[in-house]
Structures are given as structure tokens and as C-alpha cells.
Amino acid sequence: MEINNRTVRLNERPNGLPEKKIWSFNEENFDLKLDDNQFIIKNEFISLDPAMRGWLNDARSYIKPVNIGDVMRAGTVGKIIKSNNKYYNEGDYVSGWGGVQDYTITNGENFQKINDDKVAKESYLGVLGMPGFTAYFGILREGKIKEGETVVVSAAAGAVGSVVGQIAKIKGCKVIGIAGGENKCKYVTEELNFDHCLDYKSDNFFSELKDKCKGGVDVYFDNVGGSLLNHMLIFISKGARIVICGAISQYNSQKVVGPSNYLSLLVNRASMKGMVVFDYVKDYGLAQKEMRDWILTGKLKSNEDIYEGIENFHEIFLKLFNGEKKGKLILKL
Ligand SMILES: NC(=O)c1ccc[n+]([C@@H]2O[C@H](COP(=O)([O-])OP(=O)(O)OC[C@H]3O[C@@H](n4cnc5c(N)ncnc54)[C@H](OP(=O)(O)O)[C@@H]3O)[C@@H](O)[C@H]2O)c1
């Protein structure tokens, strides 16, 4: 069986916002030969995540960088087309780290079967996948939310933020989202049921933020970092928890902006703690089961923004940073 595999490999490391030239787009033909225990997946959906920007840097992090010449690391959902593994059969759907390519050969390590005829397969890259787990463990285990508390979440229309706010609503919190643009804010309040959503691109953003946070913020779930994080420190209440999930405003920046208002943590006996979703891997199943139940009972909405064509990978990837997408960004092959 001859396989024609289109791949996106890392060509060079970026400076600032990645340019198209950092990738190579390839067609790689090979005769399919599987070793014992191996199977081959035809990838159908590829997850595009802000973390991918960090994996391009040759720097110490929670995971190794992608090497020059390697297929770009990415979460995938696909269908097994041939298997020499007794636990995985032809026709099974799996999610895992398949990379930006048409086909992945694996022995199953870091792959999970998807046995679900009720929820869309691509949701296993969003609310029932890594971003959903980040939201679930971030807001429940790190944010430690309690009924009646006030929660603020940035990048609220995105894959993680949209789930954070919905879980906080399920748990009886007052939820304020922050997102870019009127349309996204409308989506956050009208479809996701947040109490408020503030447009950080509008002129009166800071006065509105001050007004909505005047009762004190118990949990700030930070996806954005930079000056917004600094600003949020002013509004925290006594014993507040700031969950440092990400800092997308800084990922392409040459000069990182940090929080100078940090003494607010002292005054308010508050905590600010970073989290990495991979630390919760042993409990992914629990989170997946509970969130799937919430989806099926209409309490939790999943929203995937899907674009087609591996040849458009670069342009679609940039949508993470230019505000041009809503919900979980996915590339369909
Ligand atoms: N710690 C972990 O284990 C973990 C796991 C997954 C994700 N994360 C982090 O969580 C954050 C959200 O990830 P996600 O997958 O849910 O992405 P996402 O929110 O679906 O997409 C990124 C969004 O960030 C906003 N954004 C982009 N540039 C911005 C800027 N300069 N200032 C303010 N907002 C900006 C954009 O929304 P607007 O249009 O609203 O600006 C964009 O849609 C990221 O920082 C990511 O690195 C962390």
C-alpha cells in the first residue's frame, strides 16, 4: 500500500510572530509496512493551540521544543486504516499526538480510543480534549471556586476560556468574561450564559472593568498575561486565587511584560499559581466523563471553529493571534 503523506515540518525557529517560511510543506511517499503493535491513522482533524508557539522556541519549558526538521507537534483525531495492534482495530477513531500530517504511524502510546456516537469526534480536541481538561482542572483544582464567588476569565471566547466560564456558571459563580470585540462578547453572554463580557479592545474597557469588578474578584483565570494581568491584580478580593494558565499576549513578544502590582497578593493574602494540564493526566477520564454528561444534558456547549486544508496551515495558525476565530481552532484535512 503506497501512502502519500502531506506533512508540515519546522524549517527554522521564529522571531516574534511566525512567518510562513519557518515551515516546510512536503509530500512524502512511502510503502506502508507496520511493525508488530503498530497501526496507521488517517488524521481527520488537527488541533491548533497557542502552546504550539512556545514549542517552536529552543528554550526550557514543560515539554521539549519541536526539533528543526520534525513534523510539527499537534493533537489530532483520526481513523485507523490498518492495524497490527490487538487493542486497536481498523475503523477505530483515536485522539492523540498525531502531528500536522495526513497519516501517523504509532504503537498507541499517548493515543486514546474515541468510543462515542453522541458527541462529535472533533470535540475530543476541544472541550473533551486538552483545552477542556485545562479549563476543568484549572478552575476547579487551582481556582477552587465556591458558589457565589466572582470569577473573571480572559480569552473568554476561546477554547479554554469558554469552558472555564461555563463550568464556573454550573458551579453557581458570577462570571465575567473578557474578549476581543463586540461579536465575541455577545456570543459569550448570549450563548455561553456568562453574566458579563467586556471587550478589551473598546475605549471604555478599563472603566467597565472597574465597575464590574467593584465587589472584588475571587478568581482570575488568566489566559492572556501582560498588562491585563497587572490590571486584574488591582481588583482581587481577600484570599483570591489567580490561575496562570497562559499569556498569549506575550508569546510573540520580544520583551515580556510582567505584573508590577504584585504586592496586591500580599495585601489580599492572595495566591497566583501556574498550572500545566499534563500534571492532571491520570484524572483526564474523570473530567471527560463529567464534561460529556454536561454536554449531553445541555449544560455545556462546545464550539469548534473549523478551517480546511493542510496547505493553509500557516494562515489558520495565525488566527490564534489575530482574533479571527471563536471557540476551538481546528484544521480539517
Ligand atoms: N497551562 C496549560 O496547561 C494550558 C493548556 C492549554 C492552553 N493554555 C493557554 O491558555 C490560553 C488560551 O488557550 P486556548 O487554546 O483557549 O486559545 P484560544 O483562546 O482558543 O485562542 C487564543 C485567543 O487569545 C486571544 N488573544 C490572542 N492574542 C491576544 C492578545 N495579544 N491579547 C489578548 N488576547 C489575545 C484571542 O481572542 P480575542 O479575540 O478575545 O482576543 C484568541 O482567539 C493560552 O494562553 C494558552 O497558551 C495553557
PDBQT file of the ligand as one rigid body, heavy atoms in Angstrom, charges set to zero:
ROOT
HETATM    1  N1  LIG A 401      -1.300  25.825  31.145  1.00  0.00    +0.000 N 
HETATM    2  C1  LIG A 401      -1.794  24.902  30.329  1.00  0.00    +0.000 C 
HETATM    3  O1  LIG A 401      -1.662  23.700  30.568  1.00  0.00    +0.000 OA
HETATM    4  C2  LIG A 401      -2.517  25.351  29.109  1.00  0.00    +0.000 A 
HETATM    5  C3  LIG A 401      -3.216  24.443  28.284  1.00  0.00    +0.000 A 
HETATM    6  C4  LIG A 401      -3.918  24.938  27.181  1.00  0.00    +0.000 A 
HETATM    7  C5  LIG A 401      -3.893  26.298  26.903  1.00  0.00    +0.000 A 
HETATM    8  N2  LIG A 401      -3.178  27.137  27.696  1.00  0.00    +0.000 N 
HETATM    9  C6  LIG A 401      -3.168  28.582  27.464  1.00  0.00    +0.000 C 
HETATM   10  O2  LIG A 401      -4.488  29.051  27.604  1.00  0.00    +0.000 OA
HETATM   11  C7  LIG A 401      -4.648  30.216  26.786  1.00  0.00    +0.000 C 
HETATM   12  C8  LIG A 401      -5.882  30.036  25.904  1.00  0.00    +0.000 C 
HETATM   13  O3  LIG A 401      -5.653  28.939  25.046  1.00  0.00    +0.000 OA
HETATM   14  P1  LIG A 401      -6.785  28.451  24.051  1.00  0.00    +0.000 P 
HETATM   15  O4  LIG A 401      -6.358  27.175  23.464  1.00  0.00    +0.000 OA
HETATM   16  O5  LIG A 401      -8.086  28.540  24.723  1.00  0.00    +0.000 OA
HETATM   17  O6  LIG A 401      -6.709  29.557  22.912  1.00  0.00    +0.000 OA
HETATM   18  P2  LIG A 401      -7.907  30.391  22.375  1.00  0.00    +0.000 P 
HETATM   19  O7  LIG A 401      -8.422  31.217  23.481  1.00  0.00    +0.000 OA
HETATM   20  O8  LIG A 401      -8.869  29.460  21.713  1.00  0.00    +0.000 OA
HETATM   21  O9  LIG A 401      -7.247  31.305  21.262  1.00  0.00    +0.000 OA
HETATM   22  C9  LIG A 401      -6.457  32.351  21.607  1.00  0.00    +0.000 C 
HETATM   23  C10 LIG A 401      -7.286  33.643  21.844  1.00  0.00    +0.000 C 
HETATM   24  O10 LIG A 401      -6.489  34.529  22.586  1.00  0.00    +0.000 OA
HETATM   25  C11 LIG A 401      -6.869  35.856  22.299  1.00  0.00    +0.000 C 
HETATM   26  N3  LIG A 401      -5.675  36.661  22.067  1.00  0.00    +0.000 N 
HETATM   27  C12 LIG A 401      -4.750  36.488  21.092  1.00  0.00    +0.000 A 
HETATM   28  N4  LIG A 401      -3.805  37.427  21.186  1.00  0.00    +0.000 NA
HETATM   29  C13 LIG A 401      -4.140  38.214  22.232  1.00  0.00    +0.000 A 
HETATM   30  C14 LIG A 401      -3.562  39.355  22.841  1.00  0.00    +0.000 A 
HETATM   31  N5  LIG A 401      -2.417  39.871  22.356  1.00  0.00    +0.000 N 
HETATM   32  N6  LIG A 401      -4.170  39.913  23.912  1.00  0.00    +0.000 NA
HETATM   33  C15 LIG A 401      -5.316  39.380  24.387  1.00  0.00    +0.000 A 
HETATM   34  N7  LIG A 401      -5.921  38.298  23.865  1.00  0.00    +0.000 NA
HETATM   35  C16 LIG A 401      -5.336  37.720  22.812  1.00  0.00    +0.000 A 
HETATM   36  C17 LIG A 401      -7.730  35.813  21.022  1.00  0.00    +0.000 C 
HETATM   37  O11 LIG A 401      -9.074  36.063  21.423  1.00  0.00    +0.000 OA
HETATM   38  P3  LIG A 401      -9.681  37.569  21.402  1.00  0.00    +0.000 P 
HETATM   39  O12 LIG A 401     -10.260  37.741  20.057  1.00  0.00    +0.000 OA
HETATM   40  O13 LIG A 401     -10.647  37.536  22.505  1.00  0.00    +0.000 OA
HETATM   41  O14 LIG A 401      -8.513  38.489  21.602  1.00  0.00    +0.000 OA
HETATM   42  C18 LIG A 401      -7.596  34.386  20.553  1.00  0.00    +0.000 C 
HETATM   43  O15 LIG A 401      -8.770  33.893  19.941  1.00  0.00    +0.000 OA
HETATM   44  C19 LIG A 401      -3.364  30.390  26.014  1.00  0.00    +0.000 C 
HETATM   45  O16 LIG A 401      -2.555  31.330  26.685  1.00  0.00    +0.000 OA
HETATM   46  C20 LIG A 401      -2.737  29.019  26.082  1.00  0.00    +0.000 C 
HETATM   47  O17 LIG A 401      -1.336  29.052  25.938  1.00  0.00    +0.000 OA
HETATM   48  C21 LIG A 401      -2.496  26.682  28.775  1.00  0.00    +0.000 A 
ENDROOT
TORSDOF 0
